[in-house]
Amino acid sequence: MSNKRNLAGVLLLAVLMGVTGFVLLRDQPLGSLLEILHRVDGRYVLLGLGLMLVFVGCEAMCTRLILGRLGHRTPYRRCLCYSFVGFYVSSITPSATGGQPAQIYYMSRDGVPAAHGALNMMLIAICYQITVLLYALCAWLFLPALRQGMGGGLGLLLLYGAAVMGALTAGMLSFLCFPHLAGRLAGGVLDLLNRVHIIRDRVGAGEKLARQMEEYAAGAGVLRRNPALLPMLLGLNALQLTAAFSVPYVVYRAFGLSGTGPALFLGTQALVTLAVSSLPLPGAVGPAEGGFVAAFAPIFGAGLVTPAMLVSRGISFYAFLIISGAVALAFHLMGRKAGTKCSLLHSDRKYGTMSTT
């Protein structure tokens, strides 16, 4: 967890926010925008924040279930802190690449082996991606009105996002279900990349692949020994995404609007999420806001869609970024003290004594 890398992520996020705000708000009179935002019902904003707590809480429950199957009795509040850390670090790193390593780091500091932490994050990632793809597929099949509004740039982003996430999910599932075949194929790919000089250290890359294969084999073993675990994880991910995808509907009601059911909002947000989630930008800032405006304009109307985007993204990303950052900081400071106690306890055991703290 490099401080320089985190600072660079925050600076990039700030630049993206500034550029996005300029592009989307340059034709929006500030006075009318403030007047519209003043009419927002604050009770629905609190409801939206509650839905985001459900989003984070579902991931925490997934972590608790998986770690429990691996022999770790981790309190739910600790798992909740891991999830807040993951949300914050994912939001400030491109393609959310920093979130999982940060969570694994804090798990290992609490005594969870890094291999188990990595296995936990791998299973959560697989279930999350499967659920996003199924959600978007159902929206595409059963809400034909959405297909008409997914043309142009948003349609291309949707194709890109579906292709990238579909390929990643298929690859992870193949490694999980057919480890030997997938390992041979991956080894062949490494040989090819080595011959064209894209990979120079073939031995080192092979060792990394072998370690990754061990994690996938362990994940497959956990699922085989606990057949009810996968349905529970998928169910929690479905609840998690339903909570997050409901935020635009809550914003719709916050503006005093009615007449459109929640299904259209859930489906639209699912497609927007699939379109922008694979882009290498912190929090998908820029495309997420632009995608919201393009996709939800037929529902909110041209005059309200930009204020609705500000409130929706304010709830689901910007406000929760601040909340998760505060929780992550507090957890980090408390965790250092807890880590010291753990190391002392380990030292006592090393010399054949027992201490309770």
LOMIMI-116865 format. One record per residue: x, y, z of N, C-alpha, C in turn; residue in one letter. Coordinates in steps of 0.05 Angstrom, whole numbers, plus 5000, padded with zeros to 4 digits. Example, Ala and Ser with C-alpha at 12.3 -4.5 7.8 and 13.67 -1.06 7.14 Angstrom:
 n.px n.py n.pz ca.px ca.py ca.pz c.px c.py c.pz code
 5264 4886 5156  5246  4910  5156 5264 4934 5156    a
 5257 4955 5142  5273  4979  5143 5258 5001 5157    s
This chain:
 n.px n.py n.pz ca.px ca.py ca.pz c.px c.py c.pz code
 5017 4976 5000  5000  5000  5000 5018 5025 5000    m
 5025 5034 4977  5044  5056  4974 5029 5082 4978    s
 5040 5099 4996  5028  5125  5001 5029 5142 4976    n
 5051 5140 4960  5052  5156  4936 5031 5147 4916    k
 5027 5121 4914  5006  5111  4896 4978 5120 4904    r
 4973 5119 4930  4947  5128  4940 4943 5158 4935    n
 4964 5174 4939  4962  5202  4934 4957 5208 4905    l
 4971 5193 4888  4967  5196  4859 4938 5189 4851    a
 4927 5168 4864  4899  5161  4859 4880 5182 4867    g
 4885 5195 4890  4868  5216  4900 4869 5240 4881    v
 4893 5247 4873  4897  5270  4855 4883 5265 4828    l
 4886 5241 4817  4873  5234  4792 4843 5235 4796    l
 4833 5225 4819  4804  5227  4824 4794 5255 4825    l
 4810 5273 4838  4802  5301  4839 4802 5314 4812    a
 4822 5308 4795  4822  5319  4768 4798 5309 4752    v
 4792 5284 4754  4769  5273  4739 4743 5285 4749    l
 4741 5290 4774  4717  5302  4785 4714 5331 4774    m
 4737 5345 4773  4736  5373  4763 4728 5374 4734    g
 4740 5357 4718  4734  5356  4689 4705 5348 4685    v
 4696 5327 4699  4669  5317  4696 4649 5339 4704    t
 4654 5352 4726  4636  5374  4735 4634 5396 4714    g
 4657 5403 4702  4657  5425  4682 4641 5417 4657    f
 4646 5392 4648  4633  5383  4623 4602 5381 4628    v
 4594 5369 4650  4565  5364  4654 4550 5389 4664    l
 4563 5408 4677  4549  5430  4689 4553 5457 4674    l
 4568 5456 4653  4575  5482  4640 4550 5495 4627    r
 4530 5479 4620  4506  5491  4608 4483 5491 4628    d
 4489 5486 4654  4468  5485  4674 4470 5510 4691    q
 4451 5528 4690  4452  5552  4707 4453 5545 4736    p
 4472 5557 4750  4477  5549  4778 4452 5555 4795    l
 4439 5578 4790  4416  5585  4807 4394 5565 4804    g
 4387 5557 4780  4365  5537  4776 4373 5510 4787    s
 4399 5503 4785  4408  5478  4796 4405 5477 4826    l
 4413 5498 4839  4410  5499  4869 4381 5499 4877    l
 4364 5512 4861  4336  5513  4868 4324 5485 4866    e
 4332 5470 4845  4321  5443  4842 4331 5425 4865    i
 4357 5427 4871  4369  5410  4892 4356 5417 4919    l
 4348 5442 4923  4336  5450  4948 4309 5435 4953    h
 4296 5426 4932  4270  5413  4934 4273 5383 4940    r
 4297 5373 4941  4301  5344  4946 4293 5337 4975    v
 4278 5316 4978  4269  5306  5004 4292 5292 5018    d
 4301 5303 5040  4324  5292  5054 4319 5265 5065    g
 4294 5257 5070  4289  5230  5080 4297 5209 5060    r
 4293 5215 5035  4301  5195  5015 4331 5194 5011    y
 4345 5216 5016  4374  5216  5016 4384 5198 5038    v
 4373 5200 5061  4381  5182  5083 4375 5153 5076    l
 4352 5148 5063  4346  5121  5054 4367 5111 5035    l
 4375 5128 5017  4396  5120  4997 4422 5113 5011    g
 4430 5128 5031  4454  5122  5047 4451 5095 5062    l
 4426 5090 5071  4421  5065  5084 4424 5042 5064    g
 4416 5046 5040  4419  5025  5019 4449 5020 5014    l
 4465 5040 5015  4494  5036  5011 4506 5022 5034    m
 4495 5026 5058  4504  5010  5081 4498 4981 5077    l
 4474 4975 5066  4467  4948  5059 4487 4936 5039    v
 4495 4953 5019  4514  4945  4999 4541 4935 5012    f
 4551 4952 5029  4576  4945  5043 4572 4922 5062    v
 4549 4922 5076  4544  4901  5095 4541 4873 5083    g
 4531 4871 5059  4528  4845  5045 4556 4834 5039    c
 4574 4851 5029  4601  4841  5024 4614 4831 5050    e
 4609 4846 5072  4621  4838  5098 4610 4811 5106    a
 4584 4806 5102  4573  4780  5109 4585 4758 5091    m
 4590 4764 5066  4603  4744  5049 4631 4737 5060    c
 4646 4757 5068  4672  4753  5079 4670 4736 5105    t
 4651 4742 5122  4648  4727  5147 4642 4698 5141    r
 4624 4693 5121  4617  4665  5114 4641 4650 5104    l
 4656 4662 5085  4679  4648  5073 4701 4644 5094    i
 4708 4664 5109  4729  4660  5129 4721 4640 5150    l
 4695 4639 5156  4685  4619  5175 4689 4591 5164    g
 4684 4587 5138  4689  4561  5126 4719 4554 5126    r
 4736 4574 5127  4764  4569  5127 4776 4567 5155    l
 4758 4568 5175  4767  4564  5202 4773 4589 5218    g
 4764 4612 5209  4770  4637  5223 4744 4649 5234    h
 4742 4652 5260  4719  4664  5273 4723 4694 5274    r
 4716 4707 5252  4721  4736  5249 4695 4750 5256    t
 4695 4769 5275  4671  4784  5282 4660 4799 5258    p
 4633 4802 5257  4621  4815  5234 4631 4844 5232    y
 4634 4857 5255  4642  4886  5254 4670 4888 5241    r
 4687 4868 5245  4714  4868  5233 4711 4865 5203    r
 4694 4847 5194  4690  4843  5166 4678 4868 5153    c
 4661 4882 5168  4650  4907  5158 4672 4928 5154    l
 4691 4929 5172  4714  4947  5168 4730 4940 5143    c
 4734 4914 5138  4748  4905  5114 4733 4916 5089    y
 4707 4914 5089  4691  4923  5066 4692 4953 5062    s
 4692 4968 5084  4695  4997  5081 4723 5004 5070    f
 4743 4990 5079  4770  4995  5068 4770 4989 5039    v
 4758 4966 5031  4757  4959  5003 4743 4980 4986    g
 4720 4990 4996  4705  5011  4981 4722 5036 4977    f
 4735 5044 4998  4751  5069  4997 4775 5066 4978    y
 4791 5045 4981  4815  5042  4965 4808 5036 4936    v
 4787 5020 4932  4778  5015  4905 4770 5041 4890    s
 4758 5059 4905  4748  5084  4894 4770 5103 4885    s
 4794 5100 4897  4816  5119  4890 4838 5106 4873    i
 4833 5081 4865  4853  5068  4848 4840 5060 4821    t
 4855 5062 4799  4844  5055  4773 4834 5026 4772    p
 4811 5022 4760  4798  4996  4757 4795 4982 4784    s
 4794 4997 4806  4790  4987  4833 4811 4966 4840    a
 4836 4969 4829  4856  4949  4833 4868 4948 4861    t
 4865 4970 4876  4877  4970  4903 4859 4959 4925    g
 4833 4956 4920  4815  4949  4941 4820 4921 4953    g
 4823 4901 4936  4827  4874  4946 4854 4871 4960    q
 4876 4880 4949  4901  4878  4964 4900 4892 4991    p
 4886 4915 4993  4884  4929  5018 4868 4912 5038    a
 4847 4899 5029  4831  4882  5047 4847 4858 5057    q
 4862 4846 5038  4879  4823  5045 4900 4831 5066    i
 4911 4855 5062  4931  4866  5081 4920 4867 5109    y
 4896 4879 5112  4884  4882  5138 4875 4856 5150    y
 4866 4837 5133  4860  4811  5143 4885 4797 5154    m
 4907 4799 5139  4931  4786  5148 4941 4798 5174    s
 4937 4824 5177  4945  4837  5202 4929 4828 5226    r
 4905 4818 5220  4887  4807  5241 4892 4777 5245    d
 4912 4766 5232  4918  4738  5236 4907 4719 5215    g
 4893 4729 5194  4883  4713  5172 4905 4709 5152    v
 4914 4685 5146  4936  4682  5126 4929 4695 5100    p
 4949 4706 5087  4945  4720  5062 4932 4702 5041    a
 4938 4677 5041  4926  4658  5022 4896 4656 5026    a
 4888 4656 5051  4859  4654  5057 4845 4681 5050    h
 4859 4703 5056  4847  4729  5048 4844 4731 5018    g
 4864 4722 5003  4863  4723  4974 4841 4705 4964    a
 4837 4681 4976  4816  4663  4968 4789 4675 4974    l
 4786 4688 4996  4761  4702  5002 4754 4723 4981    n
 4774 4740 4974  4768  4760  4954 4763 4749 4927    m
 4776 4726 4920  4771  4714  4894 4743 4704 4892    m
 4733 4690 4913  4706  4680  4912 4685 4702 4911    l
 4690 4724 4926  4672  4747  4926 4672 4759 4898    i
 4695 4762 4886  4697  4774  4859 4682 4758 4838    a
 4685 4731 4840  4671  4714  4821 4641 4717 4823    i
 4631 4715 4848  4602  4717  4853 4592 4745 4845    c
 4607 4766 4851  4598  4793  4844 4596 4796 4814    y
 4616 4786 4799  4616  4789  4770 4593 4773 4757    q
 4589 4749 4767  4567  4732  4757 4540 4747 4761    i
 4537 4758 4785  4511  4772  4791 4507 4796 4774    t
 4528 4812 4770  4526  4836  4753 4518 4827 4724    v
 4531 4807 4714  4525  4798  4687 4496 4787 4685    l
 4487 4772 4705  4460  4762  4704 4439 4784 4707    l
 4445 4803 4724  4428  4827  4727 4425 4842 4701    y
 4448 4847 4688  4447  4862  4663 4434 4846 4641    a
 4438 4820 4640  4425  4803  4620 4395 4803 4623    l
 4385 4801 4648  4356  4802  4653 4345 4829 4645    c
 4359 4850 4651  4350  4877  4643 4348 4879 4613    a
 4368 4869 4599  4369  4870  4570 4346 4854 4557    w
 4340 4831 4569  4320  4813  4558 4291 4821 4564    l
 4287 4830 4589  4260  4835  4598 4251 4864 4599    f
 4269 4882 4593  4262  4911  4592 4270 4922 4564    l
 4254 4916 4544  4261  4924  4517 4265 4954 4513    p
 4251 4970 4530  4254  4999  4527 4283 5007 4532    a
 4298 4992 4548  4326  4999  4554 4343 4996 4529    l
 4338 4976 4513  4355  4971  4490 4354 4995 4470    r
 4331 5008 4469  4328  5031  4451 4345 5055 4459    q
 4351 5057 4486  4366  5080  4496 4395 5074 4499    g
 4405 5051 4490  4433  5043  4494 4449 5045 4469    m
 4443 5065 4453  4458  5068  4428 4482 5087 4433    g
 4496 5093 4411  4518  5112  4412 4541 5103 4430    g
 4553 5123 4444  4576  5117  4460 4570 5099 4484    g
 4546 5102 4496  4539  5085  4518 4537 5056 4509    l
 4526 5052 4485  4524  5025  4475 4551 5012 4471    g
 4570 5027 4461  4597  5017  4457 4610 5010 4484    l
 4606 5027 4504  4617  5022  4530 4604 4997 4542    l
 4578 4993 4537  4565  4969  4546 4576 4943 4534    l
 4581 4944 4508  4593  4921  4495 4621 4916 4506    l
 4637 4937 4510  4664  4934  4521 4662 4923 4549    y
 4645 4934 4566  4643  4925  4594 4634 4896 4595    g
 4614 4888 4578  4605  4861  4578 4626 4842 4569    a
 4642 4850 4549  4663  4832  4538 4685 4828 4559    a
 4694 4850 4572  4715  4848  4591 4706 4832 4616    v
 4683 4839 4627  4674  4824  4651 4667 4795 4644    m
 4655 4791 4621  4649  4763  4613 4674 4747 4610    g
 4695 4758 4598  4720  4743  4594 4733 4738 4621    a
 4734 4758 4639  4746  4754  4666 4731 4732 4681    l
 4704 4734 4680  4688  4714  4695 4692 4686 4684    t
 4691 4684 4658  4696  4657  4645 4723 4646 4652    a
 4743 4664 4652  4770  4655  4659 4772 4645 4688    g
 4761 4661 4706  4762  4654  4734 4746 4628 4740    m
 4723 4625 4727  4708  4600  4730 4722 4576 4719    l
 4735 4580 4696  4750  4557  4684 4773 4549 4702    s
 4787 4568 4714  4809  4562  4733 4797 4548 4757    f
 4773 4555 4765  4761  4544  4789 4751 4516 4784    l
 4738 4512 4761  4725  4486  4755 4743 4466 4740    c
 4760 4476 4724  4778  4459  4708 4807 4468 4711    f
 4818 4466 4736  4844  4478  4742 4867 4466 4724    p
 4867 4440 4719  4889  4428  4704 4889 4438 4675    h
 4865 4437 4662  4863  4446  4635 4870 4475 4633    l
 4858 4491 4651  4863  4520  4650 4893 4526 4656    a
 4905 4511 4673  4933  4515  4679 4951 4510 4655    g
 4944 4489 4640  4960  4483  4616 4956 4505 4595    r
 4931 4514 4592  4926  4536  4573 4941 4561 4581    l
 4940 4568 4607  4954  4592  4616 4984 4589 4613    a
 4994 4565 4617  5023  4561  4613 5031 4564 4584    g
 5013 4555 4566  5018  4559  4537 5018 4589 4530    g
 5000 4604 4542  4999  4633  4537 5025 4646 4547    v
 5034 4638 4570  5059  4649  4580 5083 4643 4562    l
 5083 4618 4551  5105  4611  4532 5104 4629 4507    d
 5079 4634 4497  5077  4651  4474 5086 4679 4480    l
 5077 4690 4503  5085  4717  4510 5115 4719 4515    l
 5127 4697 4525  5156  4697  4529 5171 4697 4502    n
 5160 4683 4482  5173  4681  4456 5172 4708 4441    r
 5151 4723 4446  5149  4749  4432 5160 4772 4450    v
 5173 4764 4472  5187  4782  4490 5169 4802 4505    h
 5143 4794 4508  5126  4810  4525 5131 4803 4554    i
 5136 4778 4559  5144  4769  4586 5173 4760 4584    i
 5191 4771 4600  5219  4765  4599 5227 4744 4619    r
 5214 4745 4643  5221  4726  4664 5200 4703 4664    d
 5205 4683 4647  5185  4662  4644 5183 4645 4670    r
 5206 4641 4683  5206  4625  4707 5190 4639 4729    v
 5195 4665 4733  5181  4680  4753 5151 4681 4747    g
 5143 4685 4722  5115  4685  4715 5102 4658 4720    a
 5118 4637 4714  5107  4610  4719 5102 4605 4749    g
 5120 4615 4766  5117  4612  4794 5092 4627 4804    e
 5088 4651 4794  5064  4666  4801 5039 4652 4792    k
 5040 4640 4768  5017  4625  4758 5011 4601 4776    l
 5032 4587 4785  5029  4564  4802 5016 4572 4829    a
 5025 4594 4840  5013  4603  4865 4984 4610 4861    r
 4977 4623 4839  4950  4630  4833 4933 4605 4829    q
 4944 4585 4816  4930  4560  4812 4924 4546 4839    m
 4942 4548 4857  4937  4537  4884 4914 4550 4897    e
 4911 4577 4894  4889  4591  4906 4863 4582 4893    e
 4862 4579 4867  4838  4571  4853 4831 4542 4862    y
 4851 4525 4864  4845  4497  4873 4834 4497 4901    a
 4845 4515 4919  4834  4517  4946 4805 4527 4945    a
 4800 4546 4928  4773  4557  4926 4753 4536 4917    g
 4761 4519 4897  4744  4498  4888 4739 4478 4910    a
 4760 4472 4926  4757  4454  4949 4737 4464 4970    g
 4739 4490 4976  4720  4502  4995 4692 4499 4985    v
 4687 4505 4960  4660  4503  4949 4650 4474 4949    l
 4667 4455 4943  4659  4427  4943 4652 4417 4971    r
 4667 4426 4991  4662  4418  5018 4638 4432 5030    r
 4630 4455 5019  4608  4471  5029 4589 4477 5006    n
 4573 4458 4997  4556  4462  4973 4536 4485 4976    p
 4528 4491 5001  4509  4513  5005 4522 4541 5004    a
 4549 4542 5004  4562  4568  5006 4558 4584 4981    l
 4561 4572 4957  4558  4588  4932 4530 4600 4930    l
 4508 4585 4934  4482  4598  4932 4479 4621 4952    p
 4490 4618 4976  4488  4640  4996 4503 4664 4987    m
 4527 4660 4976  4543  4683  4966 4529 4697 4943    l
 4518 4681 4924  4503  4693  4902 4478 4708 4911    l
 4464 4697 4931  4441  4711  4942 4449 4737 4956    g
 4470 4737 4971  4479  4762  4984 4488 4782 4963    l
 4501 4773 4941  4509  4792  4920 4485 4803 4906    n
 4464 4787 4902  4440  4797  4890 4427 4819 4907    a
 4427 4814 4934  4416  4834  4952 4434 4859 4952    l
 4460 4855 4951  4479  4877  4951 4475 4895 4927    q
 4473 4883 4903  4469  4899  4879 4442 4911 4877    l
 4421 4897 4887  4394  4909  4887 4394 4934 4904    t
 4408 4934 4926  4409  4958  4943 4422 4981 4929    a
 4445 4975 4916  4460  4997  4902 4444 5007 4878    a
 4432 4989 4862  4418  4996  4838 4392 5010 4845    f
 4382 5009 4870  4358  5022  4877 4361 5052 4883    s
 4386 5060 4886  4391  5088  4893 4379 5108 4873    v
 4381 5104 4846  4368  5122  4828 4338 5124 4832    p
 4325 5102 4839  4296  5102  4844 4290 5119 4869    y
 4307 5116 4889  4303  5132  4914 4306 5162 4907    v
 4325 5168 4890  4329  5196  4881 4304 5206 4866    v
 4293 5188 4849  4269  5195  4834 4246 5202 4853    y
 4243 5187 4874  4222  5193  4893 4230 5218 4910    r
 4256 5223 4914  4264  5246  4929 4257 5272 4915    a
 4255 5271 4888  4247  5295  4873 4216 5297 4871    f
 4202 5279 4885  4173  5280  4885 4161 5268 4860    g
 4176 5252 4845  4166  5241  4820 4154 5213 4826    l
 4135 5205 4808  4123  5178  4810 4113 5171 4783    s
 4104 5146 4781  4093  5137  4755 4110 5116 4741    g
 4136 5114 4749  4154  5094  4738 4162 5075 4760    t
 4159 5049 4755  4166  5029  4776 4196 5025 4779    g
 4203 5012 4801  4232  5009  4807 4246 4990 4788    p
 4232 4972 4774  4246  4953  4756 4262 4967 4735    a
 4251 4989 4723  4265  5003  4702 4291 5016 4713    l
 4290 5026 4737  4313  5038  4749 4335 5017 4755    f
 4326 4994 4766  4345  4973  4772 4359 4964 4746    l
 4343 4959 4725  4355  4950  4700 4374 4971 4687    g
 4365 4996 4687  4382  5017  4675 4408 5020 4690    t
 4407 5020 4717  4432  5023  4732 4450 4998 4729    q
 4438 4975 4726  4454  4951  4721 4470 4953 4695    a
 4457 4962 4674  4471  4965  4648 4492 4987 4650    l
 4486 5009 4663  4506  5030  4666 4530 5020 4682    v
 4525 5005 4703  4547  4994  4719 4564 4975 4702    t
 4552 4958 4687  4567  4940  4670 4583 4955 4649    l
 4572 4977 4639  4586  4992  4618 4611 5006 4628    a
 4611 5015 4653  4633  5032  4663 4651 5019 4682    v
 4643 4996 4694  4659  4985  4716 4686 4975 4708    s
 4690 4968 4682  4716  4957  4673 4735 4979 4663    s
 4727 5004 4664  4744  5025  4654 4766 5031 4674    l
 4790 5036 4665  4813  5041  4683 4814 5069 4695    p
 4793 5076 4709  4791  5102  4721 4782 5099 4750    l
 4793 5115 4769  4784  5113  4797 4754 5118 4799    p
 4739 5099 4810  4711  5102  4814 4695 5106 4788    g
 4708 5100 4765  4695  5104  4739 4684 5133 4736    a
 4698 5152 4750  4689  5180  4750 4691 5191 4722    v
 4670 5204 4713  4668  5214  4686 4649 5197 4670    g
 4657 5173 4662  4638  5155  4648 4613 5148 4664    p
 4617 5145 4690  4594  5138  4707 4573 5160 4707    a
 4583 5185 4710  4564  5208  4710 4552 5212 4682    e
 4569 5211 4661  4558  5214  4634 4539 5191 4627    g
 4546 5167 4635  4528  5144  4629 4501 5147 4643    g
 4501 5158 4668  4476  5162  4682 4459 5182 4667    f
 4471 5204 4659  4456  5225  4645 4444 5214 4619    v
 4460 5199 4604  4450  5188  4578 4429 5167 4582    a
 4432 5150 4602  4413  5128  4606 4387 5136 4620    a
 4389 5155 4638  4366  5162  4654 4351 5187 4644    f
 4361 5199 4623  4348  5223  4612 4319 5218 4604    a
 4312 5195 4592  4284  5190  4585 4266 5187 4609    p
 4278 5180 4632  4261  5177  4656 4258 5203 4672    i
 4280 5217 4677  4279  5241  4692 4272 5266 4675    f
 4278 5264 4649  4274  5288  4632 4299 5304 4631    g
 4302 5320 4610  4327  5335  4606 4332 5355 4628    a
 4311 5366 4640  4315  5387  4660 4323 5376 4687    g
 4317 5351 4693  4322  5340  4720 4344 5319 4720    l
 4353 5310 4697  4371  5287  4697 4399 5294 4709    v
 4408 5319 4704  4434  5326  4715 4433 5330 4746    t
 4412 5344 4756  4410  5345  4786 4406 5317 4798    p
 4391 5299 4784  4387  5272  4794 4414 5257 4794    a
 4430 5261 4774  4456  5248  4773 4473 5258 4797    m
 4473 5284 4803  4489  5294  4825 4480 5282 4851    l
 4454 5280 4856  4445  5268  4881 4451 5238 4882    v
 4446 5224 4860  4450  5195  4860 4479 5188 4864    s
 4497 5201 4848  4526  5195  4851 4536 5207 4878    r
 4523 5228 4887  4531  5238  4913 4526 5218 4935    g
 4504 5204 4933  4497  5183  4953 4514 5159 4950    i
 4515 5148 4925  4527  5121  4921 4557 5122 4918    s
 4569 5146 4913  4598  5146  4910 4611 5168 4928    f
 4605 5193 4923  4621  5214  4936 4616 5215 4966    y
 4591 5215 4975  4587  5215  5004 4598 5190 5017    a
 4594 5167 5004  4603  5142  5015 4633 5140 5014    f
 4646 5154 4995  4675  5155  4994 4685 5168 5019    l
 4673 5190 5028  4681  5204  5052 4676 5186 5076    i
 4652 5174 5077  4646  5156  5100 4665 5133 5102    i
 4670 5120 5080  4688  5096  5080 4716 5105 5086    s
 4725 5128 5077  4751  5138  5083 4755 5143 5113    g
 4734 5154 5126  4736  5159  5155 4737 5133 5170    a
 4720 5113 5162  4720  5087  5175 4747 5073 5171    v
 4758 5075 5146  4784  5062  5140 4806 5074 5157    a
 4806 5100 5160  4826  5113  5177 4824 5104 5206    l
 4800 5104 5216  4796  5096  5244 4804 5067 5248    a
 4797 5050 5229  4804  5022  5230 4835 5018 5229    f
 4847 5034 5212  4876  5032  5210 4890 5039 5236    h
 4881 5061 5249  4893  5069  5274 4887 5049 5296    l
 4863 5039 5297  4856  5019  5318 4871 4993 5312    m
 4873 4986 5286  4885  4961  5279 4914 4959 5286    g
 4928 4982 5286  4957  4981  5293 4960 4973 5322    r
 4942 4982 5340  4944  4974  5368 4937 4944 5370    k
 4916 4936 5356  4908  4908  5357 4931 4890 5346    a
 4944 4900 5325  4966  4885  5313 4989 4881 5333    g
 4994 4901 5350  5015  4899  5370 5008 4877 5390    t
 4983 4876 5399  4975  4856  5418 4977 4828 5406    k
 4970 4825 5381  4972  4799  5368 5001 4790 5366    c
 5018 4808 5359  5046  4800  5357 5058 4792 5384    s
 5049 4805 5407  5057  4798  5433 5047 4770 5441    l
 5022 4765 5434  5010  4739  5439 5025 4717 5424    l
 5031 4723 5399  5047  4704  5383 5074 4698 5396    h
 5086 4719 5406  5112  4716  5419 5111 4699 5444    s
 5089 4702 5460  5085  4686  5483 5083 4656 5476    d
 5067 4651 5455  5063  4624  5447 5089 4611 5436    r
 5105 4627 5424  5130  4617  5413 5147 4605 5435    k
 5145 4616 5458  5162  4606  5480 5147 4588 5499    y
 5124 4578 5489  5111  4556  5504 5093 4566 5527    g
 5087 4592 5528  5069  4602  5548 5044 4613 5535    t
 5024 4618 5551  4999  4628  5541 4992 4654 5555    m
 4982 4673 5539  4974  4698  5551 4947 4705 5540    s
 4930 4717 5556  4903  4726  5546 4902 4756 5547    t
 4891 4767 5525  4889  4797  5524 4860 4804 5517    t
